[in-house]
Amino acid sequence: MTTSIIPPVEDRLMTPDQAAQMLGIKKSTLGYYRKNHRGPKSVRIYNNNFRYKLSDLQAYIAEQESQL
């Protein structure tokens, strides 16, 4: 029997497509932010594959709301 480790919901990794959809922006805009060290934190997986923690996306949204 194998045991799978499932991370807490807030630490689940989201693809750039999922993250962009959650933020309501284009995937290319999210990539631009990442390359220019703006936007939510990202995690590099393997070569050029990036993922976003749900908790980091939520923190980024809260930060943006506080600046209004």
PDB file of N, CA, C, O and CB in Angstrom:
ATOM      1  N   MET A   1       0.841  -1.174   0.000  1.00  0.00           N
ATOM      2  CA  MET A   1       0.000   0.000   0.000  1.00  0.00           C
ATOM      3  C   MET A   1       0.888   1.239   0.000  1.00  0.00           C
ATOM      4  O   MET A   1       1.835   1.332   0.781  1.00  0.00           O
ATOM      5  CB  MET A   1      -0.958  -0.003   1.215  1.00  0.00           C
ATOM      6  N   THR A   2       0.579   2.184  -0.874  1.00  0.00           N
ATOM      7  CA  THR A   2       1.346   3.428  -0.934  1.00  0.00           C
ATOM      8  C   THR A   2       0.582   4.534  -0.233  1.00  0.00           C
ATOM      9  O   THR A   2      -0.649   4.570  -0.237  1.00  0.00           O
ATOM     10  CB  THR A   2       1.647   3.823  -2.396  1.00  0.00           C
ATOM     11  N   THR A   3       1.325   5.411   0.355  1.00  0.00           N
ATOM     12  CA  THR A   3       0.740   6.552   1.041  1.00  0.00           C
ATOM     13  C   THR A   3       1.033   7.796   0.226  1.00  0.00           C
ATOM     14  O   THR A   3       2.191   8.097  -0.064  1.00  0.00           O
ATOM     15  CB  THR A   3       1.288   6.688   2.491  1.00  0.00           C
ATOM     16  N   SER A   4      -0.006   8.511  -0.141  1.00  0.00           N
ATOM     17  CA  SER A   4       0.212   9.759  -0.875  1.00  0.00           C
ATOM     18  C   SER A   4       0.144  10.921   0.100  1.00  0.00           C
ATOM     19  O   SER A   4      -0.681  10.955   1.013  1.00  0.00           O
ATOM     20  CB  SER A   4      -0.833   9.933  -2.015  1.00  0.00           C
ATOM     21  N   ILE A   5       1.021  11.851  -0.121  1.00  0.00           N
ATOM     22  CA  ILE A   5       1.050  13.037   0.728  1.00  0.00           C
ATOM     23  C   ILE A   5       0.369  14.157  -0.038  1.00  0.00           C
ATOM     24  O   ILE A   5       0.843  14.574  -1.095  1.00  0.00           O
ATOM     25  CB  ILE A   5       2.518  13.429   1.134  1.00  0.00           C
ATOM     26  N   ILE A   6      -0.729  14.637   0.491  1.00  0.00           N
ATOM     27  CA  ILE A   6      -1.467  15.716  -0.142  1.00  0.00           C
ATOM     28  C   ILE A   6      -1.237  16.980   0.679  1.00  0.00           C
ATOM     29  O   ILE A   6      -1.562  17.023   1.866  1.00  0.00           O
ATOM     30  CB  ILE A   6      -2.994  15.378  -0.257  1.00  0.00           C
ATOM     31  N   PRO A   7      -0.667  18.021   0.038  1.00  0.00           N
ATOM     32  CA  PRO A   7      -0.393  19.258   0.790  1.00  0.00           C
ATOM     33  C   PRO A   7      -1.698  19.960   1.184  1.00  0.00           C
ATOM     34  O   PRO A   7      -2.733  19.753   0.550  1.00  0.00           O
ATOM     35  CB  PRO A   7       0.492  20.215  -0.047  1.00  0.00           C
ATOM     36  N   PRO A   8      -1.644  20.779   2.218  1.00  0.00           N
ATOM     37  CA  PRO A   8      -2.830  21.564   2.574  1.00  0.00           C
ATOM     38  C   PRO A   8      -3.292  22.391   1.371  1.00  0.00           C
ATOM     39  O   PRO A   8      -2.487  22.739   0.507  1.00  0.00           O
ATOM     40  CB  PRO A   8      -2.533  22.489   3.788  1.00  0.00           C
ATOM     41  N   VAL A   9      -4.559  22.695   1.320  1.00  0.00           N
ATOM     42  CA  VAL A   9      -5.132  23.406   0.178  1.00  0.00           C
ATOM     43  C   VAL A   9      -4.372  24.681  -0.132  1.00  0.00           C
ATOM     44  O   VAL A   9      -4.128  24.974  -1.303  1.00  0.00           O
ATOM     45  CB  VAL A   9      -6.589  23.729   0.437  1.00  0.00           C
ATOM     46  N   GLU A  10      -3.986  25.454   0.886  1.00  0.00           N
ATOM     47  CA  GLU A  10      -3.328  26.744   0.637  1.00  0.00           C
ATOM     48  C   GLU A  10      -1.941  26.586   0.018  1.00  0.00           C
ATOM     49  O   GLU A  10      -1.401  27.540  -0.543  1.00  0.00           O
ATOM     50  CB  GLU A  10      -3.216  27.527   1.933  1.00  0.00           C
ATOM     51  N   ASP A  11      -1.360  25.388   0.116  1.00  0.00           N
ATOM     52  CA  ASP A  11      -0.036  25.158  -0.451  1.00  0.00           C
ATOM     53  C   ASP A  11      -0.076  24.411  -1.778  1.00  0.00           C
ATOM     54  O   ASP A  11       0.971  24.037  -2.307  1.00  0.00           O
ATOM     55  CB  ASP A  11       0.807  24.395   0.526  1.00  0.00           C
ATOM     56  N   ARG A  12      -1.253  24.194  -2.315  1.00  0.00           N
ATOM     57  CA  ARG A  12      -1.365  23.518  -3.604  1.00  0.00           C
ATOM     58  C   ARG A  12      -0.765  24.407  -4.681  1.00  0.00           C
ATOM     59  O   ARG A  12      -0.895  25.630  -4.647  1.00  0.00           O
ATOM     60  CB  ARG A  12      -2.845  23.175  -3.933  1.00  0.00           C
ATOM     61  N   LEU A  13      -0.110  23.769  -5.629  1.00  0.00           N
ATOM     62  CA  LEU A  13       0.508  24.513  -6.720  1.00  0.00           C
ATOM     63  C   LEU A  13      -0.449  24.641  -7.889  1.00  0.00           C
ATOM     64  O   LEU A  13      -1.122  23.684  -8.271  1.00  0.00           O
ATOM     65  CB  LEU A  13       1.803  23.836  -7.168  1.00  0.00           C
ATOM     66  N   MET A  14      -0.499  25.838  -8.449  1.00  0.00           N
ATOM     67  CA  MET A  14      -1.377  26.119  -9.581  1.00  0.00           C
ATOM     68  C   MET A  14      -0.530  26.418 -10.806  1.00  0.00           C
ATOM     69  O   MET A  14       0.550  26.998 -10.695  1.00  0.00           O
ATOM     70  CB  MET A  14      -2.332  27.302  -9.270  1.00  0.00           C
ATOM     71  N   THR A  15      -1.016  26.027 -11.963  1.00  0.00           N
ATOM     72  CA  THR A  15      -0.320  26.315 -13.216  1.00  0.00           C
ATOM     73  C   THR A  15      -0.456  27.803 -13.532  1.00  0.00           C
ATOM     74  O   THR A  15      -1.314  28.477 -12.962  1.00  0.00           O
ATOM     75  CB  THR A  15      -0.885  25.446 -14.383  1.00  0.00           C
ATOM     76  N   PRO A  16       0.375  28.321 -14.431  1.00  0.00           N
ATOM     77  CA  PRO A  16       0.218  29.713 -14.842  1.00  0.00           C
ATOM     78  C   PRO A  16      -1.174  29.998 -15.425  1.00  0.00           C
ATOM     79  O   PRO A  16      -1.725  31.076 -15.207  1.00  0.00           O
ATOM     80  CB  PRO A  16       1.286  30.070 -15.863  1.00  0.00           C
ATOM     81  N   ASP A  17      -1.739  29.042 -16.160  1.00  0.00           N
ATOM     82  CA  ASP A  17      -3.098  29.228 -16.685  1.00  0.00           C
ATOM     83  C   ASP A  17      -4.108  29.403 -15.558  1.00  0.00           C
ATOM     84  O   ASP A  17      -4.950  30.300 -15.604  1.00  0.00           O
ATOM     85  CB  ASP A  17      -3.499  28.037 -17.565  1.00  0.00           C
ATOM     86  N   GLN A  18      -4.022  28.545 -14.549  1.00  0.00           N
ATOM     87  CA  GLN A  18      -4.937  28.622 -13.412  1.00  0.00           C
ATOM     88  C   GLN A  18      -4.734  29.916 -12.628  1.00  0.00           C
ATOM     89  O   GLN A  18      -5.700  30.563 -12.226  1.00  0.00           O
ATOM     90  CB  GLN A  18      -4.746  27.413 -12.492  1.00  0.00           C
ATOM     91  N   ALA A  19      -3.473  30.289 -12.413  1.00  0.00           N
ATOM     92  CA  ALA A  19      -3.168  31.507 -11.659  1.00  0.00           C
ATOM     93  C   ALA A  19      -3.677  32.738 -12.399  1.00  0.00           C
ATOM     94  O   ALA A  19      -4.281  33.625 -11.795  1.00  0.00           O
ATOM     95  CB  ALA A  19      -1.654  31.626 -11.410  1.00  0.00           C
ATOM     96  N   ALA A  20      -3.432  32.791 -13.706  1.00  0.00           N
ATOM     97  CA  ALA A  20      -3.890  33.934 -14.495  1.00  0.00           C
ATOM     98  C   ALA A  20      -5.409  34.039 -14.468  1.00  0.00           C
ATOM     99  O   ALA A  20      -5.962  35.134 -14.362  1.00  0.00           O
ATOM    100  CB  ALA A  20      -3.395  33.822 -15.941  1.00  0.00           C
ATOM    101  N   GLN A  21      -6.078  32.898 -14.564  1.00  0.00           N
ATOM    102  CA  GLN A  21      -7.544  32.899 -14.523  1.00  0.00           C
ATOM    103  C   GLN A  21      -8.034  33.402 -13.167  1.00  0.00           C
ATOM    104  O   GLN A  21      -8.983  34.183 -13.099  1.00  0.00           O
ATOM    105  CB  GLN A  21      -8.099  31.481 -14.802  1.00  0.00           C
ATOM    106  N   MET A  22      -7.393  32.961 -12.098  1.00  0.00           N
ATOM    107  CA  MET A  22      -7.778  33.395 -10.752  1.00  0.00           C
ATOM    108  C   MET A  22      -7.603  34.903 -10.585  1.00  0.00           C
ATOM    109  O   MET A  22      -8.424  35.564  -9.949  1.00  0.00           O
ATOM    110  CB  MET A  22      -6.950  32.652  -9.695  1.00  0.00           C
ATOM    111  N   LEU A  23      -6.517  35.447 -11.167  1.00  0.00           N
ATOM    112  CA  LEU A  23      -6.237  36.879 -11.055  1.00  0.00           C
ATOM    113  C   LEU A  23      -7.002  37.717 -12.065  1.00  0.00           C
ATOM    114  O   LEU A  23      -7.074  38.940 -11.944  1.00  0.00           O
ATOM    115  CB  LEU A  23      -4.768  37.124 -11.220  1.00  0.00           C
ATOM    116  N   GLY A  24      -7.575  37.048 -13.065  1.00  0.00           N
ATOM    117  CA  GLY A  24      -8.331  37.776 -14.087  1.00  0.00           C
ATOM    118  C   GLY A  24      -7.433  38.516 -15.066  1.00  0.00           C
ATOM    119  O   GLY A  24      -7.796  39.574 -15.580  1.00  0.00           O
ATOM    120  N   ILE A  25      -6.249  37.946 -15.322  1.00  0.00           N
ATOM    121  CA  ILE A  25      -5.313  38.559 -16.266  1.00  0.00           C
ATOM    122  C   ILE A  25      -4.892  37.509 -17.295  1.00  0.00           C
ATOM    123  O   ILE A  25      -5.169  36.321 -17.133  1.00  0.00           O
ATOM    124  CB  ILE A  25      -4.065  39.146 -15.523  1.00  0.00           C
ATOM    125  N   LYS A  26      -4.222  37.960 -18.346  1.00  0.00           N
ATOM    126  CA  LYS A  26      -3.722  37.035 -19.357  1.00  0.00           C
ATOM    127  C   LYS A  26      -2.501  36.295 -18.829  1.00  0.00           C
ATOM    128  O   LYS A  26      -1.766  36.810 -17.987  1.00  0.00           O
ATOM    129  CB  LYS A  26      -3.378  37.783 -20.659  1.00  0.00           C
ATOM    130  N   LYS A  27      -2.294  35.089 -19.330  1.00  0.00           N
ATOM    131  CA  LYS A  27      -1.125  34.304 -18.950  1.00  0.00           C
ATOM    132  C   LYS A  27       0.161  35.047 -19.332  1.00  0.00           C
ATOM    133  O   LYS A  27       1.153  34.982 -18.606  1.00  0.00           O
ATOM    134  CB  LYS A  27      -1.166  32.911 -19.622  1.00  0.00           C
ATOM    135  N   SER A  28       0.144  35.746 -20.462  1.00  0.00           N
ATOM    136  CA  SER A  28       1.330  36.493 -20.894  1.00  0.00           C
ATOM    137  C   SER A  28       1.644  37.636 -19.932  1.00  0.00           C
ATOM    138  O   SER A  28       2.812  37.954 -19.707  1.00  0.00           O
ATOM    139  CB  SER A  28       1.128  37.043 -22.313  1.00  0.00           C
ATOM    140  N   THR A  29       0.618  38.250 -19.368  1.00  0.00           N
ATOM    141  CA  THR A  29       0.822  39.318 -18.388  1.00  0.00           C
ATOM    142  C   THR A  29       1.454  38.752 -17.121  1.00  0.00           C
ATOM    143  O   THR A  29       2.354  39.360 -16.542  1.00  0.00           O
ATOM    144  CB  THR A  29      -0.516  40.021 -18.056  1.00  0.00           C
ATOM    145  N   LEU A  30       0.985  37.605 -16.703  1.00  0.00           N
ATOM    146  CA  LEU A  30       1.552  36.946 -15.529  1.00  0.00           C
ATOM    147  C   LEU A  30       3.028  36.616 -15.767  1.00  0.00           C
ATOM    148  O   LEU A  30       3.854  36.785 -14.871  1.00  0.00           O
ATOM    149  CB  LEU A  30       0.759  35.663 -15.190  1.00  0.00           C
ATOM    150  N   GLY A  31       3.357  36.147 -16.968  1.00  0.00           N
ATOM    151  CA  GLY A  31       4.753  35.872 -17.324  1.00  0.00           C
ATOM    152  C   GLY A  31       5.598  37.130 -17.322  1.00  0.00           C
ATOM    153  O   GLY A  31       6.746  37.111 -16.880  1.00  0.00           O
ATOM    154  N   TYR A  32       5.029  38.232 -17.818  1.00  0.00           N
ATOM    155  CA  TYR A  32       5.727  39.522 -17.812  1.00  0.00           C
ATOM    156  C   TYR A  32       6.029  39.946 -16.374  1.00  0.00           C
ATOM    157  O   TYR A  32       7.137  40.385 -16.066  1.00  0.00           O
ATOM    158  CB  TYR A  32       4.880  40.609 -18.530  1.00  0.00           C
ATOM    159  N   TYR A  33       5.030  39.808 -15.502  1.00  0.00           N
ATOM    160  CA  TYR A  33       5.235  40.155 -14.093  1.00  0.00           C
ATOM    161  C   TYR A  33       6.357  39.313 -13.486  1.00  0.00           C
ATOM    162  O   TYR A  33       7.217  39.840 -12.780  1.00  0.00           O
ATOM    163  CB  TYR A  33       3.931  39.958 -13.295  1.00  0.00           C
ATOM    164  N   ARG A  34       6.350  38.014 -13.759  1.00  0.00           N
ATOM    165  CA  ARG A  34       7.356  37.122 -13.193  1.00  0.00           C
ATOM    166  C   ARG A  34       8.752  37.515 -13.663  1.00  0.00           C
ATOM    167  O   ARG A  34       9.686  37.563 -12.862  1.00  0.00           O
ATOM    168  CB  ARG A  34       7.059  35.668 -13.574  1.00  0.00           C
ATOM    169  N   LYS A  35       8.899  37.797 -14.959  1.00  0.00           N
ATOM    170  CA  LYS A  35      10.209  38.155 -15.504  1.00  0.00           C
ATOM    171  C   LYS A  35      10.719  39.477 -14.971  1.00  0.00           C
ATOM    172  O   LYS A  35      11.927  39.701 -14.909  1.00  0.00           O
ATOM    173  CB  LYS A  35      10.147  38.213 -17.006  1.00  0.00           C
ATOM    174  N   ASN A  36       9.803  40.356 -14.583  1.00  0.00           N
ATOM    175  CA  ASN A  36      10.182  41.675 -14.081  1.00  0.00           C
ATOM    176  C   ASN A  36      10.069  41.774 -12.563  1.00  0.00           C
ATOM    177  O   ASN A  36      10.034  42.869 -12.002  1.00  0.00           O
ATOM    178  CB  ASN A  36       9.320  42.738 -14.725  1.00  0.00           C
ATOM    179  N   HIS A  37      10.012  40.610 -11.905  1.00  0.00           N
ATOM    180  CA  HIS A  37       9.992  40.540 -10.437  1.00  0.00           C
ATOM    181  C   HIS A  37       8.842  41.338  -9.841  1.00  0.00           C
ATOM    182  O   HIS A  37       9.000  42.027  -8.833  1.00  0.00           O
ATOM    183  CB  HIS A  37      11.308  41.045  -9.869  1.00  0.00           C
ATOM    184  N   ARG A  38       7.695  41.232 -10.474  1.00  0.00           N
ATOM    185  CA  ARG A  38       6.463  41.847  -9.975  1.00  0.00           C
ATOM    186  C   ARG A  38       5.444  40.725  -9.816  1.00  0.00           C
ATOM    187  O   ARG A  38       5.717  39.580 -10.176  1.00  0.00           O
ATOM    188  CB  ARG A  38       5.931  42.985 -10.949  1.00  0.00           C
ATOM    189  N   GLY A  39       4.305  41.042  -9.293  1.00  0.00           N
ATOM    190  CA  GLY A  39       3.255  40.040  -9.194  1.00  0.00           C
ATOM    191  C   GLY A  39       3.494  39.037  -8.078  1.00  0.00           C
ATOM    192  O   GLY A  39       4.373  39.222  -7.236  1.00  0.00           O
ATOM    193  N   PRO A  40       2.701  37.973  -8.084  1.00  0.00           N
ATOM    194  CA  PRO A  40       2.811  36.976  -7.017  1.00  0.00           C
ATOM    195  C   PRO A  40       4.089  36.148  -7.128  1.00  0.00           C
ATOM    196  O   PRO A  40       4.665  36.017  -8.208  1.00  0.00           O
ATOM    197  CB  PRO A  40       1.604  36.056  -7.040  1.00  0.00           C
ATOM    198  N   LYS A  41       4.522  35.596  -6.002  1.00  0.00           N
ATOM    199  CA  LYS A  41       5.695  34.713  -5.987  1.00  0.00           C
ATOM    200  C   LYS A  41       5.416  33.489  -6.844  1.00  0.00           C
ATOM    201  O   LYS A  41       4.285  33.011  -6.928  1.00  0.00           O
ATOM    202  CB  LYS A  41       6.059  34.291  -4.534  1.00  0.00           C
ATOM    203  N   SER A  42       6.467  32.997  -7.474  1.00  0.00           N
ATOM    204  CA  SER A  42       6.340  31.772  -8.257  1.00  0.00           C
ATOM    205  C   SER A  42       7.404  30.779  -7.816  1.00  0.00           C
ATOM    206  O   SER A  42       8.402  31.144  -7.195  1.00  0.00           O
ATOM    207  CB  SER A  42       6.462  32.066  -9.773  1.00  0.00           C
ATOM    208  N   VAL A  43       7.170  29.522  -8.149  1.00  0.00           N
ATOM    209  CA  VAL A  43       8.094  28.444  -7.825  1.00  0.00           C
ATOM    210  C   VAL A  43       8.524  27.811  -9.141  1.00  0.00           C
ATOM    211  O   VAL A  43       7.684  27.442  -9.963  1.00  0.00           O
ATOM    212  CB  VAL A  43       7.440  27.383  -6.860  1.00  0.00           C
ATOM    213  N   ARG A  44       9.830  27.688  -9.339  1.00  0.00           N
ATOM    214  CA  ARG A  44      10.334  27.058 -10.568  1.00  0.00           C
ATOM    215  C   ARG A  44      10.345  25.547 -10.375  1.00  0.00           C
ATOM    216  O   ARG A  44      10.941  25.033  -9.429  1.00  0.00           O
ATOM    217  CB  ARG A  44      11.767  27.582 -10.932  1.00  0.00           C
ATOM    218  N   ILE A  45       9.689  24.859 -11.269  1.00  0.00           N
ATOM    219  CA  ILE A  45       9.657  23.400 -11.265  1.00  0.00           C
ATOM    220  C   ILE A  45      10.377  22.943 -12.527  1.00  0.00           C
ATOM    221  O   ILE A  45       9.954  23.276 -13.634  1.00  0.00           O
ATOM    222  CB  ILE A  45       8.176  22.840 -11.200  1.00  0.00           C
ATOM    223  N   TYR A  46      11.432  22.202 -12.379  1.00  0.00           N
ATOM    224  CA  TYR A  46      12.250  21.735 -13.487  1.00  0.00           C
ATOM    225  C   TYR A  46      12.843  22.909 -14.263  1.00  0.00           C
ATOM    226  O   TYR A  46      13.261  23.890 -13.648  1.00  0.00           O
ATOM    227  CB  TYR A  46      11.425  20.847 -14.419  1.00  0.00           C
ATOM    228  N   ASN A  47      12.891  22.840 -15.566  1.00  0.00           N
ATOM    229  CA  ASN A  47      13.573  23.862 -16.365  1.00  0.00           C
ATOM    230  C   ASN A  47      12.822  25.187 -16.389  1.00  0.00           C
ATOM    231  O   ASN A  47      13.160  26.112 -15.649  1.00  0.00           O
ATOM    232  CB  ASN A  47      13.763  23.367 -17.781  1.00  0.00           C
ATOM    233  N   ASN A  48      11.835  25.274 -17.213  1.00  0.00           N
ATOM    234  CA  ASN A  48      11.131  26.535 -17.393  1.00  0.00           C
ATOM    235  C   ASN A  48       9.663  26.419 -17.015  1.00  0.00           C
ATOM    236  O   ASN A  48       8.820  27.142 -17.547  1.00  0.00           O
ATOM    237  CB  ASN A  48      11.259  27.005 -18.828  1.00  0.00           C
ATOM    238  N   ASN A  49       9.362  25.525 -16.114  1.00  0.00           N
ATOM    239  CA  ASN A  49       7.991  25.341 -15.661  1.00  0.00           C
ATOM    240  C   ASN A  49       7.812  26.036 -14.320  1.00  0.00           C
ATOM    241  O   ASN A  49       8.551  25.780 -13.369  1.00  0.00           O
ATOM    242  CB  ASN A  49       7.638  23.836 -15.555  1.00  0.00           C
ATOM    243  N   PHE A  50       6.834  26.907 -14.257  1.00  0.00           N
ATOM    244  CA  PHE A  50       6.574  27.659 -13.037  1.00  0.00           C
ATOM    245  C   PHE A  50       5.214  27.286 -12.478  1.00  0.00           C
ATOM    246  O   PHE A  50       4.297  26.931 -13.219  1.00  0.00           O
ATOM    247  CB  PHE A  50       6.651  29.170 -13.299  1.00  0.00           C
ATOM    248  N   ARG A  51       5.096  27.370 -11.175  1.00  0.00           N
ATOM    249  CA  ARG A  51       3.830  27.137 -10.496  1.00  0.00           C
ATOM    250  C   ARG A  51       3.659  28.226  -9.453  1.00  0.00           C
ATOM    251  O   ARG A  51       4.615  28.897  -9.065  1.00  0.00           O
ATOM    252  CB  ARG A  51       3.776  25.714  -9.847  1.00  0.00           C
ATOM    253  N   TYR A  52       2.429  28.386  -9.009  1.00  0.00           N
ATOM    254  CA  TYR A  52       2.080  29.406  -8.018  1.00  0.00           C
ATOM    255  C   TYR A  52       1.344  28.752  -6.864  1.00  0.00           C
ATOM    256  O   TYR A  52       0.389  28.004  -7.077  1.00  0.00           O
ATOM    257  CB  TYR A  52       1.217  30.530  -8.649  1.00  0.00           C
ATOM    258  N   LYS A  53       1.783  29.030  -5.635  1.00  0.00           N
ATOM    259  CA  LYS A  53       1.065  28.527  -4.466  1.00  0.00           C
ATOM    260  C   LYS A  53      -0.224  29.328  -4.320  1.00  0.00           C
ATOM    261  O   LYS A  53      -0.241  30.546  -4.500  1.00  0.00           O
ATOM    262  CB  LYS A  53       1.942  28.625  -3.169  1.00  0.00           C
ATOM    263  N   LEU A  54      -1.281  28.635  -3.997  1.00  0.00           N
ATOM    264  CA  LEU A  54      -2.565  29.297  -3.797  1.00  0.00           C
ATOM    265  C   LEU A  54      -2.443  30.372  -2.720  1.00  0.00           C
ATOM    266  O   LEU A  54      -3.011  31.456  -2.861  1.00  0.00           O
ATOM    267  CB  LEU A  54      -3.651  28.272  -3.414  1.00  0.00           C
ATOM    268  N   SER A  55      -1.707  30.082  -1.644  1.00  0.00           N
ATOM    269  CA  SER A  55      -1.554  31.063  -0.558  1.00  0.00           C
ATOM    270  C   SER A  55      -0.813  32.314  -1.033  1.00  0.00           C
ATOM    271  O   SER A  55      -1.112  33.414  -0.568  1.00  0.00           O
ATOM    272  CB  SER A  55      -0.804  30.432   0.627  1.00  0.00           C
ATOM    273  N   ASP A  56       0.145  32.168  -1.946  1.00  0.00           N
ATOM    274  CA  ASP A  56       0.859  33.330  -2.487  1.00  0.00           C
ATOM    275  C   ASP A  56      -0.057  34.172  -3.374  1.00  0.00           C
ATOM    276  O   ASP A  56       0.018  35.400  -3.363  1.00  0.00           O
ATOM    277  CB  ASP A  56       2.095  32.879  -3.284  1.00  0.00           C
ATOM    278  N   LEU A  57      -0.911  33.513  -4.134  1.00  0.00           N
ATOM    279  CA  LEU A  57      -1.870  34.247  -4.970  1.00  0.00           C
ATOM    280  C   LEU A  57      -2.851  35.020  -4.102  1.00  0.00           C
ATOM    281  O   LEU A  57      -3.171  36.173  -4.392  1.00  0.00           O
ATOM    282  CB  LEU A  57      -2.633  33.283  -5.901  1.00  0.00           C
ATOM    283  N   GLN A  58      -3.326  34.386  -3.038  1.00  0.00           N
ATOM    284  CA  GLN A  58      -4.258  35.062  -2.131  1.00  0.00           C
ATOM    285  C   GLN A  58      -3.591  36.242  -1.433  1.00  0.00           C
ATOM    286  O   GLN A  58      -4.214  37.288  -1.253  1.00  0.00           O
ATOM    287  CB  GLN A  58      -4.798  34.076  -1.090  1.00  0.00           C
ATOM    288  N   ALA A  59      -2.333  36.081  -1.040  1.00  0.00           N
ATOM    289  CA  ALA A  59      -1.595  37.176  -0.399  1.00  0.00           C
ATOM    290  C   ALA A  59      -1.394  38.330  -1.376  1.00  0.00           C
ATOM    291  O   ALA A  59      -1.501  39.494  -0.989  1.00  0.00           O
ATOM    292  CB  ALA A  59      -0.230  36.679   0.124  1.00  0.00           C
ATOM    293  N   TYR A  60      -1.106  38.018  -2.631  1.00  0.00           N
ATOM    294  CA  TYR A  60      -0.924  39.052  -3.652  1.00  0.00           C
ATOM    295  C   TYR A  60      -2.221  39.829  -3.865  1.00  0.00           C
ATOM    296  O   TYR A  60      -2.204  41.055  -3.975  1.00  0.00           O
ATOM    297  CB  TYR A  60      -0.455  38.425  -4.981  1.00  0.00           C
ATOM    298  N   ILE A  61      -3.335  39.119  -3.922  1.00  0.00           N
ATOM    299  CA  ILE A  61      -4.640  39.782  -4.089  1.00  0.00           C
ATOM    300  C   ILE A  61      -4.914  40.700  -2.908  1.00  0.00           C
ATOM    301  O   ILE A  61      -5.344  41.838  -3.097  1.00  0.00           O
ATOM    302  CB  ILE A  61      -5.777  38.738  -4.230  1.00  0.00           C
ATOM    303  N   ALA A  62      -4.671  40.220  -1.693  1.00  0.00           N
ATOM    304  CA  ALA A  62      -4.890  41.039  -0.489  1.00  0.00           C
ATOM    305  C   ALA A  62      -4.004  42.272  -0.503  1.00  0.00           C
ATOM    306  O   ALA A  62      -4.442  43.355  -0.114  1.00  0.00           O
ATOM    307  CB  ALA A  62      -4.622  40.217   0.783  1.00  0.00           C
ATOM    308  N   GLU A  63      -2.759  42.119  -0.947  1.00  0.00           N
ATOM    309  CA  GLU A  63      -1.832  43.253  -1.029  1.00  0.00           C
ATOM    310  C   GLU A  63      -2.339  44.294  -2.022  1.00  0.00           C
ATOM    311  O   GLU A  63      -2.271  45.496  -1.763  1.00  0.00           O
ATOM    312  CB  GLU A  63      -0.426  42.774  -1.435  1.00  0.00           C
ATOM    313  N   GLN A  64      -2.840  43.830  -3.145  1.00  0.00           N
ATOM    314  CA  GLN A  64      -3.348  44.746  -4.159  1.00  0.00           C
ATOM    315  C   GLN A  64      -4.589  45.486  -3.655  1.00  0.00           C
ATOM    316  O   GLN A  64      -4.762  46.676  -3.919  1.00  0.00           O
ATOM    317  CB  GLN A  64      -3.671  43.984  -5.453  1.00  0.00           C
ATOM    318  N   GLU A  65      -5.442  44.777  -2.934  1.00  0.00           N
ATOM    319  CA  GLU A  65      -6.651  45.403  -2.379  1.00  0.00           C
ATOM    320  C   GLU A  65      -6.305  46.479  -1.360  1.00  0.00           C
ATOM    321  O   GLU A  65      -6.986  47.502  -1.280  1.00  0.00           O
ATOM    322  CB  GLU A  65      -7.546  44.347  -1.731  1.00  0.00           C
ATOM    323  N   SER A  66      -5.256  46.255  -0.584  1.00  0.00           N
ATOM    324  CA  SER A  66      -4.883  47.222   0.456  1.00  0.00           C
ATOM    325  C   SER A  66      -4.299  48.498  -0.144  1.00  0.00           C
ATOM    326  O   SER A  66      -4.243  49.530   0.525  1.00  0.00           O
ATOM    327  CB  SER A  66      -3.876  46.597   1.424  1.00  0.00           C
ATOM    328  N   GLN A  67      -3.861  48.431  -1.410  1.00  0.00           N
ATOM    329  CA  GLN A  67      -3.290  49.606  -2.057  1.00  0.00           C
ATOM    330  C   GLN A  67      -4.325  50.472  -2.751  1.00  0.00           C
ATOM    331  O   GLN A  67      -3.987  51.516  -3.307  1.00  0.00           O
ATOM    332  CB  GLN A  67      -2.257  49.185  -3.044  1.00  0.00           C
ATOM    333  N   LEU A  68      -5.584  50.050  -2.725  1.00  0.00           N
ATOM    334  CA  LEU A  68      -6.649  50.846  -3.373  1.00  0.00           C
ATOM    335  C   LEU A  68      -7.009  52.050  -2.566  1.00  0.00           C
ATOM    336  O   LEU A  68      -7.881  52.823  -2.964  1.00  0.00           O
ATOM    337  CB  LEU A  68      -7.889  50.011  -3.597  1.00  0.00           C
TER     338      LEU A  68
END
